[in-house]
Structure formats: structure tokens, C-alpha cells
Amino acid sequence: MAQVVAALGLGPEQIESALTTASLAPSVHNTQPWRFRVRRDRIELHPDPSRKLAATDPEDRELRLSCGAALFNLRLALQSMGVRPLVSMLPGHDSPGAFAVVRRNGAFKIDDESRALLAAVPRRRTNRKPFLEGTIDPRQRHALVRAAELERSWLHLVTTPENRAQLKRFVQQAHQIQLGDEGVQAELAAFTGHRPGATDGVPPASAGVRPEMQDEWVFRDFQGPERHPGKDYESDPLVMVLCSYYDGPLGDLQAGQAMQRVLLTATTHGLSASFLSQPVEVKRVRDDLRRALGGLLVPQTVLRMGFSTPVPATPRRPVAELLLDSDEHASRQGAGS
């Protein structure tokens, strides 16, 4: 098994800490589809093909989104250790199969905003529980939009009744299509429910409550507990569509970094978030959503945000399982294609 080594002027313990931070990123069904190769002059971020969801995410869009989120966490961790990260996206022949390569570009003094985002990394949770009835104020909304803009992406807040009703229809259409897809349902079942000792997936404590007919929005059934009487989902969450400016792997990876900055910013403001990913996972519905947004923006994920009570952390794979060693370099060249 590969071991963590010194890199970028940092010792093995610091590199392991940075990779642990990277691994706390969100991913579909908490599959954690990333791996890392550490060399003296670089850290490479690779996809983990064994964790692809072929039915739910047939184009690997959300896999790349998740890896982009892990990359953002890695950038924050390295900055806190005095490293200015130089990121090369989709490096090709320089690092075959990698989504990104991070090198040292001199020293860095982390600012207060980035320090707050880093502190939010272990506190960020995908909160699938019902939210409290309450309004996110304009200052908080502006902070979320700005977070996406800083990562060269766009956060579209869905605020008018007409647009909310339209997005709700898209979510319902995609949800019904996926309910009839045996592959999608098998992947959901494989990563939910009681799985003693699992280091991935969504355990019952993090699953929210079981969906019911009266819910305003349709939610996936992560095999959580039955809800108590009167504990319905909120009637008016803030719903938003995170978009990239262009289609393709690079747009996905950039949007993943933006998604994580938005989620961490939300955490610093005391907000909770979960995903309504169905419309971006079903191609024809995603195309309809893109047209509804004007045709130029590329929808990458749908977020539901509000105020809620805390939820426990989901399990994580140990760093040792995430490492690629040099012997794997040639055999995994095609992993990111």
C-alpha cells in the first residue's frame, strides 16, 4: 500500500492532513470518487473509476464535480500551510489520467476569509433533514453568489413563483424517470441503509426522513427513519442552480470548486444545504433546465438551502486507501478519459 511522502516542501504528516481535508468534500451517495498521487514536486488528483455510478451519473459529470470540490479543499489546506498552490487542470501527458496537478508556486499567507472556509470544512454536512421555516437574508444570499463568482461559476437563485414551479417540475420529472431505472435504484441501495463498518455511503443517521406525498419537493429515499407527525419538510427553501459557463470536463471541475466554496460559505453563515441532483442526472431534463436558464449557462447541480439542526458526519475512507503509488502510474493512464 502506498505511503504518504513529503511534497511541496511539506512533511508527510502535513501532506496527510491536507489529503484528509480534501477527502471531506461532498460526493453523490458519499462515494468519495477521488484518489491522489503524491510526488516531491506535486500532488495529483485522479478519479477513482471503481466508484463510478454508471446509471446515476453516466457521463461522470458529478464524479468530476465531486473531485473539483476535493480540489478546493486541498487548495485551502495547502494555503493554511504556507503554500501558494499552482493548479494545472486536465494536465494530459504531464500527468496521464489526472484531473488536476497541484504544485508549489511560492509562499502564501492565508487570509481571514480562507481561514474561516477551512475551519468550516469538517463542519460542512449534507443535511437531508427538514429545514426550519425561515428566510435567508440578502447579505447571506450575496455571499453565496459571490462565492460562486470567485470560482468562475454562476449561482442562479430561483426566487420567483413561476421559476420555482418550473424547477419543481424538472425535479419531479427526473425523479420519476430515476424511480423507474433499476440501475439508479440499485446504486442508491448499495450506498444507503445499515452498512456496519462502511467507510462510505449515507448511514441512516445522515439520511434525513422518509419522503412522503405531501412534500413540496421530491426527495430521494436514503432509507432514513419515518418522520414524526408534523415534522414535514419546509414549504419555502431557498433553491439555487449552480452553473458553469461552458460544458465539458473543465467546466465540471471548475463548478465543483465553486460548489464547495458556496457550501463552505453557507456553513460559515450557519446555513444548511442538501442536493436536488435529479434534474442534472437525466440528460433530457438537464437540457430542458439549460434552456430554461437561457441556453448559455450549464446547470451543474441544484442546491436546497436553509436553517436546520446539526447532523452527524458521514464516514470517510482513510487516506491510505486514497493513495496511488508510482507503480500504478502506467496502468491508470486512461482513468480520467
Salt bridges, closest charged atoms under 4 A:
ASP41 OD1 - ARG42 NE 3.24
GLU44 OE1 - ARG37 NH1 3.02
GLU44 OE2 - ARG39 NH1 3.69
GLU44 OE2 - ARG42 NH1 3.67
GLU44 OE1 - HIS46 NE2 2.79
ASP48 OD2 - ARG51 NE 3.83
ASP48 OD2 - ARG317 NH2 3.29
GLU59 OE1 - ARG61 NE 2.87
GLU59 OE1 - ARG286 NH2 2.93
ASP60 OD2 - LYS52 NZ 3.34
ASP94 OD2 - ARG42 NH1 3.85
ASP94 OD2 - ARG103 NH2 2.56
ASP112 OD1 - ARG115 NH1 2.85
GLU113 OE2 - ARG146 NH1 2.78
GLU151 OE1 - ARG75 NH1 2.98
GLU151 OE2 - ARG261 NE 2.90
ASP200 OD2 - ARG51 NH1 2.79
ASP200 OD1 - ARG195 NH2 2.89
GLU212 OE2 - ARG227 NE 3.65
ASP215 OD1 - ARG227 NH1 2.93
GLU216 OE1 - LYS168 NZ 3.08
ASP221 OD1 - ARG210 NE 2.76
ASP232 OD1 - ARG227 NH1 3.02
GLU234 OE2 - ARG304 NE 2.65
ASP236 OD1 - ARG164 NH2 2.96
ASP247 OD1 - ARG61 NH2 2.82
ASP247 OD2 - ARG290 NH1 3.60
ASP252 OD1 - ARG61 NH1 3.96
ASP252 OD2 - ARG64 NE 2.77
GLU281 OE1 - ARG220 NH2 2.10
ASP287 OD2 - LYS283 NZ 2.90
ASP288 OD1 - ARG291 NH2 2.40
GLU321 OE1 - ARG317 NE 3.55
GLU328 OE1 - ARG35 NH1 3.56
GLU328 OE1 - ARG332 NH1 3.82
